[in-house]
């Protein structure tokens, strides 16, 4: 890991923690289901080691930074955005590595919400005579790992809903034609959104209308998200393109049609059957199941019906909206369809977090206020990441 080219005030815990967060973000497309973690080791005012977690199963950020620091870690301060782990997983506990290396002080941004850690890492370090401080840039750290924090604290993923529309909020013409509303620049941004997600969720309506693959088509993509289809009546064709790719496909359904389920499983799909006690899938149950599959962040890419259902159920944490400089009028398809009219006083409240030009289009990011409260974040941070 190369050190930062910009000078860092190593006497400032905040300045060093900002570098830690920069490092951690390098893992945004590869660490799931693990959190993004960076580490910087400072000794006598000099950065002697840096590292970030690349992917699950590989060395954690602390271990990589300690490896780079070598003997210079003795008596140094280790900065990390998440409490060091204290349990044996696929890699050894980071607390052991910090203690063995002779680190004298640890500065962390936040506690680890994982019940296997949550304070235990700090206790071990304190017990070994290491000074521990935490809370430096805590809100920024929580925002960076909002998916992991949400899954650990609420047992569900962080839900991002993406939609592309005209300036008057239409996703398709009156006849359903929509290819392409936004530019190739905007579509490239969507590929990045997919790459940083644990799962991409769509509905059977989108499958039947567009026959998409829903995978990440970025050069050098290290990881593919789950592709999830919500299909209550199991109408998905066996020759759908989404079935014919190598990445994992999960289909949620109420159908008990044995032959169709068997054919889909034989084709490589995983089929999750819920009890057919209702006409539609329970979206909360779907999210709870995805959390059990260790999904931190879920991207909804669907038509107006499913998108509207997630919004109306209050299950959307973040909006990623792309607007093209065109109009389709009131006969075009709207972005979100609700089952029942929504009174003005009951409108869904989102706070705009950022807006930027993406080629000829506009990208708007907005966050659900109640979701920020769940994350214990007091204000928006104004960034696309």
Secondary structure per residue as TSV (DSSP state, phi and psi in degrees):
chain	resnum	aa	ss	phi	psi
A	1	X	-	360.0	120.8
A	2	X	-	-76.2	145.4
A	3	X	-	-77.7	160.1
A	4	X	-	-61.3	139.8
A	5	X	S	-77.3	-20.2
A	6	X	S	-89.7	139.7
A	7	X	-	-64.1	140.1
A	8	X	-	-120.4	134.4
A	9	X	-	-75.7	94.8
A	10	X	T	-71.3	-7.7
A	11	X	T	-83.6	-9.2
A	12	X	-	-106.9	116.5
A	13	X	H	-59.8	-36.4
A	14	X	H	-65.2	-45.0
A	15	X	H	-63.0	-42.3
A	16	X	H	-68.4	-38.5
A	17	X	H	-65.9	-32.0
A	18	X	H	-61.4	-39.9
A	19	X	H	-64.9	-39.9
A	20	X	H	-58.2	-44.9
A	21	X	H	-66.4	-36.4
A	22	X	H	-61.0	-44.9
A	23	X	H	-63.0	-46.1
A	24	X	H	-57.2	-38.4
A	25	X	H	-66.9	-16.6
A	26	X	T	-60.6	-22.1
A	27	X	T	-93.6	15.9
A	28	X	T	-62.2	-27.6
A	29	X	T	-102.3	1.3
A	30	X	T	-133.9	-15.4
A	31	X	-	-85.2	-19.8
A	32	X	T	-58.8	141.2
A	33	X	T	-83.0	1.2
A	34	X	S	-75.4	158.8
A	35	X	-	-75.2	164.3
A	36	X	-	-84.9	124.8
A	37	X	-	-136.4	136.2
A	38	X	E	-123.1	159.8
A	39	X	E	-145.9	138.0
A	40	X	E	-129.9	132.9
A	41	X	E	-111.6	127.1
A	42	X	E	-119.7	130.8
A	43	X	E	-134.8	123.9
A	44	X	T	52.8	41.8
A	45	X	T	79.3	4.8
A	46	X	E	-118.6	140.4
A	47	X	E	-77.0	119.5
A	48	X	E	-110.9	-10.5
A	49	X	E	-160.5	142.2
A	50	X	E	-140.3	153.5
A	51	X	E	-170.4	159.1
A	52	X	E	-142.9	153.0
A	53	X	-	-73.6	125.2
A	54	X	-	-87.5	-51.3
A	55	X	S	-162.2	160.9
A	56	X	T	-57.3	134.1
A	57	X	T	96.7	-18.5
A	58	X	S	-94.7	170.1
A	59	X	-	-57.1	143.9
A	60	X	-	-77.3	166.9
A	61	X	H	-57.2	-42.5
A	62	X	H	-62.1	-43.2
A	63	X	H	-63.1	-40.6
A	64	X	H	-67.3	-41.6
A	65	X	H	-66.6	-40.0
A	66	X	H	-64.4	-38.1
A	67	X	H	-62.5	-40.6
A	68	X	H	-70.2	-37.1
A	69	X	H	-72.8	-34.4
A	70	X	G	59.8	-135.2
A	71	X	G	-66.0	-19.5
A	72	X	G	-70.7	-6.8
A	73	X	G	-74.0	-22.5
A	74	X	T	-66.3	123.6
A	75	X	T	80.9	4.2
A	76	X	-	-89.4	173.0
A	77	X	E	-106.5	130.3
A	78	X	E	-104.4	126.1
A	79	X	E	-105.6	132.1
A	80	X	E	-147.5	145.4
A	81	X	S	-83.0	-12.0
A	82	X	S	-137.4	139.9
A	83	X	-	-45.2	128.5
A	84	X	-	-58.8	139.5
A	85	X	-	-70.8	149.1
A	86	X	-	-126.0	15.6
A	87	X	S	-124.2	155.6
A	88	X	-	-84.1	115.5
A	89	X	S	-114.0	-131.0
A	90	X	S	-76.6	-14.6
A	91	X	S	-129.6	158.7
A	92	X	-	-68.5	158.9
A	93	X	-	-59.4	136.5
A	94	X	H	-72.3	-27.5
A	95	X	H	-59.3	-42.0
A	96	X	H	-60.7	-42.1
A	97	X	H	-64.0	-40.8
A	98	X	H	-66.8	-41.3
A	99	X	H	-66.4	-47.7
A	100	X	H	-63.0	-31.8
A	101	X	H	-77.8	-10.9
A	102	X	T	85.1	21.6
A	103	X	-	-59.7	136.9
A	104	X	-	-102.3	-20.0
A	105	X	E	-148.1	139.3
A	106	X	E	-124.4	128.1
A	107	X	E	-115.2	119.3
A	108	X	E	-119.4	153.6
A	109	X	S	-79.0	-39.3
A	110	X	S	-155.8	160.0
A	111	X	-	-68.6	154.4
A	112	X	-	-82.8	122.0
A	113	X	-	-73.9	-7.1
A	114	X	S	-65.3	122.6
A	115	X	T	-57.3	-22.8
A	116	X	T	-71.5	-15.2
A	117	X	T	-118.4	-75.8
A	118	X	T	19.5	77.1
A	119	X	T	93.5	-23.7
A	120	X	H	-65.5	-35.2
A	121	X	H	-64.2	-43.9
A	122	X	H	-64.0	-39.9
A	123	X	H	-62.6	-43.6
A	124	X	H	-62.1	-43.3
A	125	X	H	-64.5	-44.9
A	126	X	H	-60.2	-41.3
A	127	X	H	-64.3	-24.4
A	128	X	T	-90.8	7.0
A	129	X	T	87.0	13.2
A	130	X	-	-92.5	130.3
A	131	X	E	-70.8	132.6
A	132	X	E	-123.6	130.7
A	133	X	E	-130.1	143.2
A	134	X	E	-145.9	162.3
A	135	X	-	111.7	1.9
A	136	X	T	-78.7	117.8
A	137	X	T	54.6	41.8
A	138	X	H	-63.2	-41.7
A	139	X	H	-65.3	-39.8
A	140	X	H	-63.0	-38.3
A	141	X	H	-67.9	-38.5
A	142	X	H	-65.8	-39.9
A	143	X	H	-65.6	-42.2
A	144	X	H	-58.8	-42.9
A	145	X	T	-106.8	38.3
A	146	X	H	-59.5	-33.2
A	147	X	H	-67.8	-47.5
A	148	X	H	-63.6	-44.4
A	149	X	H	-62.0	-43.0
A	150	X	H	-64.4	-43.1
A	151	X	H	-64.8	-41.4
A	152	X	H	-72.8	-34.4
A	153	X	H	-94.5	-29.0
A	154	X	H	-119.0	-1.6
A	155	X	S	60.4	32.4
A	156	X	S	-147.4	159.7
A	157	X	-	-76.5	163.7
A	158	X	E	-78.4	130.1
A	159	X	E	-108.5	120.6
A	160	X	E	-109.7	128.3
A	161	X	E	-109.2	123.7
A	162	X	E	-107.3	138.7
A	163	X	E	-147.1	147.5
A	164	X	E	-121.5	132.7
A	165	X	E	-150.7	171.4
A	166	X	E	-78.2	175.4
A	167	X	T	-61.7	-27.3
A	168	X	T	-94.5	20.1
A	169	X	S	74.2	30.7
A	170	X	E	-107.1	130.0
A	171	X	E	-94.1	-11.5
A	172	X	E	-162.4	161.1
A	173	X	-	-73.3	174.8
A	174	X	T	-58.3	-28.2
A	175	X	T	-92.9	6.4
A	176	X	S	93.2	-8.4
A	177	X	-	-69.7	132.2
A	178	X	-	-144.9	2.1
A	179	X	T	-97.9	114.6
A	180	X	T	-112.9	137.2
A	181	X	S	-77.9	-48.1
A	182	X	S	-100.4	171.1
A	183	X	-	-81.3	172.6
A	184	X	H	-64.0	-30.4
A	185	X	H	-61.7	-45.3
A	186	X	H	-65.8	-39.1
A	187	X	H	-66.4	-31.6
A	188	X	H	-66.0	-37.4
A	189	X	H	-64.1	-36.7
A	190	X	H	-64.9	-36.6
A	191	X	H	-60.8	-38.1
A	192	X	H	-67.2	-38.1
A	193	X	H	-61.6	-41.6
A	194	X	H	-63.2	-43.5
A	195	X	H	-62.1	-31.5
A	196	X	T	-90.7	1.0
A	197	X	-	-97.6	152.4
A	198	X	S	-78.0	-33.7
A	199	X	E	-148.0	146.1
A	200	X	E	-113.2	122.4
A	201	X	E	-110.6	133.3
A	202	X	E	-139.3	173.4
A	203	X	E	-108.8	167.0
A	204	X	H	-64.9	-27.6
A	205	X	H	-61.1	-42.5
A	206	X	H	-66.6	-39.4
A	207	X	H	-62.3	-45.6
A	208	X	H	-70.5	-32.8
A	209	X	H	-82.5	-40.6
A	210	X	H	-116.3	-16.7
A	211	X	-	49.5	54.8
A	212	X	-	-82.3	165.1
A	213	X	-	-94.9	-29.5
A	214	X	-	62.2	28.0
A	215	X	-	-105.2	176.3
A	216	X	-	-90.7	122.2
A	217	X	-	-114.0	47.7
A	218	X	-	-101.1	139.0
A	219	X	T	-62.3	129.7
A	220	X	T	76.3	18.0
A	221	X	-	-59.0	125.6
A	222	X	-	-84.0	-22.4
A	223	X	-	-149.6	139.9
A	224	X	-	-105.6	135.4
A	225	X	-	-74.2	162.5
A	226	X	E	-60.0	142.1
A	227	X	E	-106.8	121.2
A	228	X	E	-117.1	128.9
A	229	X	E	-117.0	125.9
A	230	X	E	-93.9	114.0
A	231	X	-	-142.7	83.4
A	232	X	T	-53.9	-44.8
A	233	X	T	-100.0	7.7
A	234	X	-	56.1	56.3
A	235	X	-	-91.4	-1.3
A	236	X	-	-60.9	129.4
A	237	X	-	-70.3	145.6
A	238	X	T	-68.4	-17.6
A	239	X	T	-101.1	15.9
A	240	X	-	-61.7	141.4
A	241	X	T	-62.4	-28.6
A	242	X	T	-66.8	-23.7
A	243	X	T	-81.8	-28.5
A	244	X	S	-84.9	10.3
A	245	X	S	-103.0	169.4
A	246	X	S	-82.2	-20.5
A	247	X	S	-75.9	159.9
A	248	X	-	-69.5	136.0
A	249	X	E	-120.2	131.1
A	250	X	E	-121.4	128.3
A	251	X	E	-116.4	123.7
A	252	X	E	-97.8	132.8
A	253	X	E	-150.4	161.7
A	254	X	-	-101.4	-9.8
A	255	X	-	-66.8	142.8
A	256	X	-	-112.2	21.0
A	257	X	-	-71.6	101.3
A	258	X	H	-60.9	-45.9
A	259	X	H	-64.0	-42.7
A	260	X	H	-67.5	-41.5
A	261	X	H	-61.4	-44.3
A	262	X	H	-62.3	-41.3
A	263	X	H	-65.2	-38.9
A	264	X	H	-68.7	-40.7
A	265	X	H	-63.7	-41.4
A	266	X	H	-63.4	-30.5
A	267	X	T	-80.8	-2.5
A	268	X	T	107.0	-0.2
A	269	X	E	-86.1	156.6
A	270	X	E	-107.3	131.7
A	271	X	E	-114.9	122.2
A	272	X	E	-105.8	115.4
A	273	X	E	-102.7	122.1
A	274	X	-	-96.4	158.5
A	275	X	-	-63.1	131.0
A	276	X	-	-80.3	55.6
A	277	X	S	-91.7	-2.7
A	278	X	S	-142.8	170.1
A	279	X	S	-80.0	-27.2
A	280	X	S	-123.6	157.0
A	281	X	-	-66.1	143.0
A	282	X	-	-82.2	111.7
A	283	X	H	-64.7	-31.5
A	284	X	H	-65.0	-41.0
A	285	X	H	-62.8	-38.9
A	286	X	H	-60.5	-46.3
A	287	X	H	-66.2	-39.4
A	288	X	H	-61.8	-39.6
A	289	X	H	-66.1	-41.6
A	290	X	H	-64.7	-33.6
A	291	X	H	-64.4	-37.7
A	292	X	H	-64.0	-26.6
A	293	X	T	-85.4	11.1
A	294	X	T	66.4	36.1
A	295	X	-	-85.9	119.0
A	296	X	-	-83.9	-47.1
A	297	X	E	-131.7	127.5
A	298	X	E	-114.0	132.9
A	299	X	E	-106.5	122.8
A	300	X	E	-92.6	117.7
A	301	X	-	-124.8	92.4
A	302	X	-	-144.5	176.4
A	303	X	-	-79.9	-174.9
A	304	X	H	-63.9	-30.8
A	305	X	H	-71.2	-53.9
A	306	X	H	-69.3	-39.5
A	307	X	H	-59.8	-44.6
A	308	X	H	-63.5	-37.2
A	309	X	H	-64.7	-42.7
A	310	X	H	-63.1	-41.8
A	311	X	H	-66.6	-45.4
A	312	X	H	-65.6	-27.3
A	313	X	T	-82.9	-3.0
A	314	X	T	70.6	32.4
A	315	X	-	-108.4	10.9
A	316	X	-	-104.4	123.2
A	317	X	-	-91.2	-32.7
A	318	X	E	-146.3	140.7
A	319	X	E	-110.6	135.3
A	320	X	E	-121.6	104.0
A	321	X	E	-114.9	132.3
A	322	X	E	-116.3	126.6
A	323	X	E	-116.9	128.9
A	324	X	E	-96.3	157.0
A	325	X	S	-82.6	59.4
A	326	X	-	-143.9	168.6
A	327	X	-	-133.5	145.5
A	328	X	-	-125.3	-8.1
A	329	X	-	77.8	179.6
A	330	X	T	-73.4	-8.8
A	331	X	T	-88.7	-8.3
A	332	X	S	-74.0	164.7
A	333	X	E	-74.5	132.9
A	334	X	E	-77.8	165.3
A	335	X	S	-68.9	-40.2
A	336	X	-	-135.7	130.2
A	337	X	-	-109.9	125.2
A	338	X	-	-103.6	148.3
A	339	X	S	-66.2	-36.2
A	340	X	S	-131.1	152.9
A	341	X	-	-59.5	144.1
A	342	X	-	-107.7	113.6
A	343	X	-	-60.2	149.5
A	344	X	G	-55.2	-40.8
A	345	X	G	-70.6	-14.0
A	346	X	G	-104.6	15.1
A	347	X	-	-61.3	148.7
A	348	X	-	-71.3	129.2
A	349	X	-	-103.3	118.8
A	350	X	E	-125.5	147.0
A	351	X	E	-102.4	128.9
A	352	X	E	-68.6	127.5
A	353	X	E	-104.5	-20.9
A	354	X	E	-179.8	155.0
A	355	X	E	-145.6	140.4
A	356	X	E	-154.6	153.1
A	357	X	E	-78.7	131.1
A	358	X	E	-119.9	96.6
A	359	X	T	60.0	-128.5
A	360	X	T	-86.3	-0.9
A	361	X	E	-105.2	170.2
A	362	X	E	-114.3	132.3
A	363	X	E	-108.7	129.7
A	364	X	E	-122.0	130.3
A	365	X	E	-112.1	132.7
A	366	X	E	-139.3	149.0
A	367	X	E	-126.5	138.9
A	368	X	E	-67.1	127.1
A	369	X	H	-61.1	-39.6
A	370	X	H	-67.9	-29.0
A	371	X	H	-68.2	-37.8
A	372	X	H	-62.6	-40.3
A	373	X	H	-63.4	-40.2
A	374	X	H	-61.3	-34.1
A	375	X	T	-80.7	-5.7
A	376	X	T	62.4	41.4
A	377	X	-	-111.0	127.8
A	378	X	-	-85.7	-26.4
A	379	X	S	-147.2	159.3
A	380	X	-	-74.1	155.5
A	381	X	-	-109.1	-5.4
A	382	X	-	60.5	52.2
A	383	X	-	-147.5	151.7
A	384	X	-	-100.1	123.3
A	385	X	-	-139.4	360.0
